[in-house]
Amino acid sequence: MKQSEHDGRTDFDFFIGRWKAHSRRLRERLKGSTDWEEIEGEAVVRKVLGGMGNIDEITMEREGVRLEGLTLRLYNPESRQWSMYWASGVDGILQPPVIGSFVDGCGEFYSQEFFEGRSIFVRFICSNITETSCRWEQAFSPDGGKTWETNWIAELTRQE
């Protein structure tokens, strides 16, 4: 089936439930850093809008500080794409969405955002999906997508 024919409204159904997350995040982004911090967290994901979306709430321990975040995912049946919005308990701002879809079990989502005063591309990949695990990666590109720096990797394991 061609991607344009794929109705992806169930693409994130695998993610409904409770998850443990182990993340690695670059301490400095787009600066050539190789210094990663380790972050432990838990996420609870549930469907909303009759299955046209889902929401997850995550709590993380980052350098001894408890942080909370929220991801809202909404499916557009016309474009057959997902929009994923992130909000952090630090600033309470709903960030611009990364938008994309799944092909062959891998989700790729993109946006253009401002980071430290300059326009960059953002890529978010969801891969290695099983019934009990998955992997998220976030990367930034300062040069229009010619090169990418992965700056956040999360390995998630189903808790229930």
C-alpha positions, 0 to 999 in steps of 0.5 A: 500500500502506498503511503498516500493510501495509508490511513495512519490513525492507528499508528500510535496505538502501540504507545497506549499504556505506561512506559519507563523511559531511559534517555540520553540528552546532549548537554549542549546542542549544535556546539559539537558537544559529546557530553551526554546526560542520563535521564530516567522517566515514566510516561502514561499515554492515553487516546483522546478525541475518539482515537484521532489523537493521544496524549502522554504525560511524562515525569523525568528526573534530570540531575536531581530535579523532577520535570514534567512534560506533555506530548499531544499527538493529533492525526489529520485524516485529510493529509494522513499525517500526525502533528506532535506538540510538546509542552514542558512544565518548565515554561508551559509553552506548547511548542510548534509541532513536528509533522510526519507519518509512518512508513514501514513501521518507522515514524519520521516527523519534521519542523522548522523552529528557532533555536538560540536565535537562528532557524533550524530544522528539527527531526523526530524519529520513532523506530524499533517498535515492538509490543514492549519497547520503542526508541525516540530520537530528536536531531537538529540541523542548522544547515537545511537538513544537510547534516543532523546532530542527534541530541536526545535519544530515549529507549522506552520499555512498557510497564503495563 
